[in-house]
Each structure stands twice: as structure tokens, then as C-alpha cells.
């Protein structure tokens, strides 16, 4: 009996050792013409993008990176557009590539993995070399299957060399989904008293006479007070 348990323990330890030594496969990013890449329409106007997993090819040496805002600007302009920007970074990408090409961890059954909703939406990005080629690398994953974004953080520690703003024209339904207010004028209902406060964190459609002139966000009490004063 003792020998049997000893043999079982050897097998268990051998399997555990192999499991630790092996790493989940990650694909290698495809090299493309940098001119063919552009930022996708960010959330919440566009869908959430899948998290990429690819590594930077061994023979690809980046000299620049482009990152895209993951979420559109909060307020809608009078022309019914919202904005987002793409940013260009330059410098030594050695550390960033090292972090991007780390091995992923094996998935485990640790309690609490399924309850982690704290990870922010990550920027879409790509790397560019001195030949005008580009790759879209991704992230290694941790033991819960979540991306480890250290490589992106290292990119954003480099020198920012410029930004380009993009504007997206929204339909009335998209404005409502984004702001929870309708950009079509509705005659107000007359009240009996002046308003005294507005909820912080609210978004309001604003009009000049009957023309839509954009939305305003009340992200703090001072902003709420300023907006309220403009109604008087």
C-alpha cells in the first residue's frame, strides 16, 4: 500500500511539474502595411473589441506606436458628433516588447476569478517599424484569464509626439443611448418653483430656442451648479 501511494505521488508531482513548465500558446502578430490600420469606433458607439493575445514577431523592431481612446468623449456637440483621439508614441520599445511577449499563465480555479470586473477598457493599439510596417500585438493573460496590460503601460511611458482627433456623427437614437436624453425639442412643463439642484453625474440635452446645441455632463457639484444657473 505504501509503495502504491508513493507511486501515485510521483505521478502527481511529475504532472504538476510539466504543467508548470509548459505555457499556453500565443499566436504571433501578422505584419501588415501601417497605412491599412485605423482606430475602430470606440465604445459605447462601437462594440467592445476583443482582447488581442498575439506576440510581437522576433524580427519586428518598433520605432513608434499608435494608441486609440477606448471610449468616446462624454458630451455631444451641437453638430451631433462626439470625439475620440489617436495618439502617437516614440522611443525605445525594448521594455514594452518584453512585457507584451511574456508568457501567459495557466488558468486556475481560484475562487473570485469570475467576480473581477475592475479591469478598465484597454486602448486599441499597434506598433510601427521604420519600414512603414505594423503589428497589432496583444497581452499575456494571468491565472484568471485576464490580460496583463503592462506592455501598454510601458508604451504610454514613452514620448508622446502628437494626437489626431476624430469625430463621429451620431443618430438621434445613438445620442439617447449615450446620454439618456432626446435631442428633439419638447416644450417644457411649467413648474411651480425654480429648481434648486441637479443630480451629479447626470447628462442633459441642451437647446437654444428649439435648436439642439449639445449635451452637458454634471460630473461634480460645481458643474451641476453652473448648469443650473444657466437655466435661470
C-alpha positions as CSV (number, residue, x, y, z in Angstrom):
1,X,0.0,0.0,0.0
2,X,2.8,2.4,0.9
3,X,4.5,1.7,-2.5
4,X,1.3,2.4,-4.3
5,X,0.8,5.8,-2.6
6,X,4.4,6.6,-3.3
7,X,4.0,5.8,-7.0
8,X,0.8,8.0,-7.1
9,X,2.6,10.9,-5.5
10,X,5.5,10.6,-8.1
11,X,2.9,10.7,-10.9
12,X,1.1,13.8,-9.4
13,X,4.4,15.7,-8.9
14,X,5.5,14.8,-12.4
15,X,2.2,16.1,-13.9
16,X,2.4,19.3,-11.8
17,X,6.0,19.9,-12.9
18,X,5.1,19.5,-16.6
19,X,2.0,21.8,-16.1
20,X,4.3,24.5,-14.6
21,X,7.0,24.2,-17.2
22,X,4.6,24.4,-20.2
23,X,2.9,27.7,-21.1
24,X,-0.3,28.4,-23.1
25,X,0.3,29.1,-26.7
26,X,0.1,32.6,-28.0
27,X,-0.1,33.4,-31.8
28,X,2.5,35.7,-33.4
29,X,1.0,39.0,-34.7
30,X,0.8,39.4,-38.5
31,X,3.0,42.1,-40.1
32,X,0.9,44.5,-42.3
33,X,1.2,47.8,-44.0
34,X,0.7,50.5,-41.4
35,X,-1.4,52.6,-43.7
36,X,-4.1,49.8,-43.6
37,X,-4.7,50.3,-39.9
38,X,-7.0,52.7,-38.2
39,X,-8.8,53.1,-34.9
40,X,-12.1,51.3,-34.6
41,X,-15.2,53.3,-33.4
42,X,-14.8,53.2,-29.7
43,X,-17.3,52.0,-27.1
44,X,-20.1,52.7,-26.5
45,X,-20.9,53.8,-30.1
46,X,-19.0,50.8,-31.4
47,X,-18.8,47.3,-29.9
48,X,-16.3,46.4,-27.3
49,X,-13.2,45.0,-29.1
50,X,-11.9,41.5,-28.4
51,X,-8.8,41.4,-26.3
52,X,-5.8,40.5,-28.6
53,X,-3.4,37.8,-27.5
54,X,-0.6,37.9,-30.2
55,X,3.1,38.5,-29.5
56,X,5.4,40.8,-31.3
57,X,7.4,38.9,-34.0
58,X,11.1,38.4,-33.2
59,X,12.3,40.2,-36.3
60,X,10.0,43.3,-35.8
61,X,11.7,46.3,-34.3
62,X,9.1,49.1,-33.5
63,X,10.0,52.8,-33.6
64,X,6.6,54.1,-32.9
65,X,3.2,53.1,-31.5
66,X,-0.4,54.4,-32.0
67,X,-3.0,54.1,-29.3
68,X,-6.7,54.8,-29.6
69,X,-9.0,56.3,-27.0
70,X,-11.2,53.3,-25.8
71,X,-14.2,55.5,-25.0
72,X,-15.7,58.5,-26.8
73,X,-15.8,61.9,-25.2
74,X,-18.7,62.4,-22.8
75,X,-20.5,65.4,-24.4
76,X,-22.2,65.6,-27.8
77,X,-21.6,68.7,-29.8
78,X,-24.2,70.9,-31.5
79,X,-23.4,69.1,-34.8
80,X,-24.4,65.8,-33.1
81,X,-20.8,64.5,-33.0
82,X,-18.6,63.0,-30.3
83,X,-14.9,62.8,-30.5
84,X,-12.0,60.4,-29.7
85,X,-8.3,60.7,-30.4
86,X,-5.4,58.5,-31.6
87,X,-2.0,59.2,-30.1
88,X,1.5,58.5,-31.4
89,X,4.4,57.5,-29.1
90,X,8.1,57.2,-29.9
91,X,11.2,56.0,-28.1
92,X,12.9,52.7,-27.0
93,X,10.3,49.9,-27.1
94,X,12.6,47.3,-25.6
95,X,10.8,47.2,-22.3
96,X,7.3,47.3,-23.9
97,X,8.0,44.4,-26.2
98,X,9.5,42.4,-23.4
99,X,6.2,42.8,-21.4
100,X,4.0,42.2,-24.4
101,X,5.8,39.0,-25.2
102,X,5.6,37.5,-21.7
103,X,4.1,34.0,-21.4
104,X,0.5,33.6,-20.3
105,X,-0.3,31.8,-17.1
106,X,-2.3,28.7,-16.9
107,X,-6.0,29.1,-16.0
108,X,-6.7,28.1,-12.4
109,X,-9.9,27.6,-10.4
110,X,-9.1,30.1,-7.8
111,X,-12.2,31.5,-6.1
112,X,-13.1,35.0,-7.1
113,X,-11.7,34.9,-10.6
114,X,-15.1,35.2,-12.1
115,X,-16.0,38.1,-10.0
116,X,-13.3,40.5,-11.1
117,X,-14.9,43.4,-13.0
118,X,-12.3,46.0,-12.1
119,X,-10.2,46.0,-15.3
120,X,-10.8,49.1,-17.4
121,X,-11.4,49.0,-21.1
122,X,-7.9,48.8,-22.7
123,X,-6.9,51.0,-25.6
124,X,-6.6,49.5,-29.1
125,X,-3.0,50.0,-30.3
126,X,-0.4,48.9,-32.8
127,X,3.4,49.2,-33.3
128,X,5.1,50.6,-36.3
129,X,8.7,50.0,-37.6
130,X,11.0,52.2,-39.7
131,X,9.8,50.5,-42.9
132,X,6.2,51.5,-42.5
133,X,5.0,48.1,-41.4
134,X,2.9,47.5,-38.4
135,X,1.7,44.8,-36.0
136,X,-1.2,44.6,-33.5
137,X,0.2,42.7,-30.5
138,X,-1.9,41.7,-27.5
139,X,-1.5,40.8,-23.9
140,X,-0.4,37.8,-21.9
141,X,-3.2,36.6,-19.6
142,X,-3.0,35.9,-15.8
143,X,-4.2,32.8,-14.0
144,X,-7.8,34.2,-14.1
145,X,-7.6,34.6,-17.9
146,X,-7.5,38.4,-17.6
147,X,-5.0,40.4,-19.7
148,X,-1.8,41.8,-18.1
149,X,-1.6,45.3,-19.6
150,X,2.0,46.1,-18.5
151,X,3.2,46.3,-22.2
152,X,0.6,49.0,-23.0
153,X,1.6,50.9,-19.9
154,X,5.2,50.8,-21.0
155,X,4.2,52.2,-24.4
156,X,2.4,55.1,-22.8
157,X,5.5,55.9,-20.7
158,X,7.4,56.8,-23.9
159,X,7.4,60.2,-25.6
160,X,4.1,61.5,-26.9
161,X,4.7,63.1,-30.3
162,X,1.1,64.1,-31.3
163,X,-2.6,63.3,-31.3
164,X,-5.3,63.3,-34.0
165,X,-8.9,63.9,-33.2
166,X,-11.7,62.0,-34.9
167,X,-15.3,62.9,-34.8
168,X,-18.3,60.5,-35.1
169,X,-21.7,61.7,-36.3
170,X,-24.5,60.2,-34.1
171,X,-28.1,59.5,-34.9
172,X,-30.8,60.6,-32.5
173,X,-31.1,57.1,-31.1
174,X,-27.3,56.9,-30.5
175,X,-27.4,60.2,-28.7
176,X,-30.2,58.9,-26.5
177,X,-28.3,55.6,-25.8
178,X,-25.2,57.7,-24.9
179,X,-26.8,60.4,-22.9
180,X,-30.3,59.2,-22.0
181,X,-31.8,62.4,-23.3
182,X,-33.6,63.1,-26.6
183,X,-32.0,65.7,-29.0
184,X,-35.5,66.6,-30.3
185,X,-37.1,69.7,-28.6
186,X,-40.1,69.1,-26.4
187,X,-41.9,72.0,-24.8
188,X,-41.1,72.1,-21.1
189,X,-43.8,71.5,-18.5
190,X,-44.2,74.6,-16.4
191,X,-43.5,74.0,-12.7
192,X,-44.5,76.0,-9.6
193,X,-40.9,76.6,-8.2
194,X,-37.4,77.1,-9.5
195,X,-35.1,74.0,-9.4
196,X,-32.6,74.1,-6.6
197,X,-30.3,71.2,-7.6
198,X,-29.4,68.8,-10.3
199,X,-28.1,65.3,-9.8
200,X,-24.3,64.9,-10.1
201,X,-23.4,62.5,-12.8
202,X,-26.5,63.4,-15.0
203,X,-26.4,64.3,-18.7
204,X,-28.7,66.9,-20.2
205,X,-29.7,67.7,-23.8
206,X,-29.4,71.5,-24.2
207,X,-31.3,73.7,-26.6
208,X,-31.1,77.3,-27.9
209,X,-34.7,78.2,-28.5
210,X,-35.8,74.9,-30.2
211,X,-32.4,74.0,-31.7
212,X,-30.2,71.3,-30.2
213,X,-26.9,72.7,-29.1
214,X,-25.3,69.6,-27.5
215,X,-25.3,67.8,-24.2
216,X,-23.8,68.7,-20.8
217,X,-22.5,66.4,-18.1
218,X,-22.7,67.2,-14.4
219,X,-19.8,65.2,-13.2
220,X,-19.4,67.2,-10.0
221,X,-21.4,69.6,-7.8
222,X,-19.8,72.7,-9.2
223,X,-20.6,71.7,-12.8
224,X,-24.2,71.0,-11.6
225,X,-24.4,74.4,-10.0
226,X,-23.1,76.1,-13.2
227,X,-25.6,74.3,-15.4
228,X,-28.4,75.1,-13.0
229,X,-27.5,78.8,-13.1
230,X,-27.7,78.7,-16.9
231,X,-31.3,77.6,-16.7
232,X,-32.4,80.6,-14.6
